[in-house]
């Protein structure tokens, strides 16, 4: 199920990024037409971008104190609309990246929790088995405790029996 979901998530991410391009174009067209968008959304970032770009170019060419003329309103509106469109595409791409990261970190967290639960379950089962073994060893007669338990003699053999560590074969065995 998880392996099948991964290509689907990638496909949805790619689809969202492709759909953001026409959305950005539509918003750019609206930004060019609306006086509010044009004045308050498109022009300030465009003028700032132009100022930073021109200052950087002039410094690279060796001009230090030259003033930068602002762009005319039409060029600034066009540049601002382009910047807005690119910001939208970049934002959608960043959002897709964040959502993919969140999905993968959630999967990793669930996987770690499952492993921790399985490890706790194995530890609890081991403790139960150890308790059962100790209870069974306590029910045995004193000379028949299994090797390695708390009730075994120091040498690891039943007293008075040489060789294999088992009681001699007799009518009861």
Buried (B, 14 or more C-beta within 10 A) or exposed (E): EEEEEEEEBEEEBEEBBEEBEEBBBEBBEEBBEEEEBBEEBBBEBBBEBBBEEBBEEBEEEEEEEEEBEEBEBEEBBBBBBBBBBEEBBEEBBEBBEEBBEEEEEEEEEEEEEEEEEEEEEEEEEEEEEEEEBEEEBEEEEEBEBEEEBEEBEEEEBBEEEEEEEEEEEEEEE
